[in-house]
Amino acid sequence: MAESRAAIRYAKAILDIAQANNNADKVLADMNSVTASVKESKELKDFLDNPVVNGQTKFAALSEIFASVQNETKGLFQLLLANKRFEILPSIAKQFVSLYNQANGIESAVVTTAVPLTSDLEVKVLAKIKEFSNKQVTLTNVVDPSIIGGFVLRMGDKQYNASVANRLQQLKREFSNN
């Protein structure tokens, strides 16, 4: 829990600085890049988490990997070096994206389908979401063949389950109760 509170504090500070410099959009791209890089590379995550590797080495590696990032992001790397907190960089990046979206009225939605969404279907899902949300929505598609068909839409703390698997479970419960 302390790690996430620290990540939120760092993310708020970086967001405030980026907004003051009118550079929040570019720092958002940096944070998305950090998140994607750590997600794609287990080696990078292990490297950042490794207590044996000294901070200067981590700083040099991050400066090399993310050479084209904004000054605010480079400042974050320097701050993490000074405070010996490189292991929370992925959490800071996620928190930054969340805070940025919150500040700009952007809500993320996750739609789980049995097969990847086509662009036509994605447009229809976004149109349906706009009926009950006045915020700008970013849509992420997760493919899970176990739902058989239909979709599961998750937005914030709301979930709409229109999957075939869910309907089968409902029928199973109805028949077992009779």
Residue, then its C-alpha position, 0 to 999 in steps of 0.5 A: m500500500a505504501e508503494s502505491r501511495a508513493a507512486i500516486r504522489y510522484a505521479k501527481a507531482i509530475l502531472d502538475i509540473a507537466q501541466a504547468n509546462n503545457n507538456a502533459d500530452k507528451v509526458l503521457a506518451d512517455m508514461n505509456s511508453v514506460t508502461a508498455s516497455v515494462k509490460e513487454s520486457k520481464e527483464l526490464k521489470d526484474f532489472l528495476d526491481n533488483p536491489v543488487v543493481n545500483g541506482q546509477t546503473k538503473f538511471a543510465a539504463l533508463s536514460e539510454i532506453f528512454a533517450s527521447v523522453q521529455n524533460e519532466t520524465k528525465g527529472l522523474f528518473q533523477l528523482l527516483l535515483a536520488n530517492k532510490r525508488f526505481e522499483i515503483l516506476p511502473s506504478i508511477a507511470k500507471q498512476f500518471v495515466s490514471l490521473y491524466n485521464q481523470a483530469n481530462g475527463i477521459e474514462s477507459a472501458v474494457v470490452t472482453t470478446a471471444v474474438p477480436l473486435t472489428s473496427d465496425l463493431e468497435v464504433k458500435v460499442l463506443a456509440k453504445i457507451k456514449e449513451f450512458s457516459n458523457k466522458q470521452v472513452t478509450l476502449t481496450n479489447v481483451v480477447d477471451p475465448s471462454i466467454i464463447g460469444g457476446f461481450v463483457l463491458r467493464m467501465g470503472d466500477k460498472q460491468y455489463n455482461a452480455s456473454v454467452a457463457n454468462r447466459l448459460q450460467q444463468l440458465k444453469r442456475e434457473f434449472s437447478n433452482n426448480 
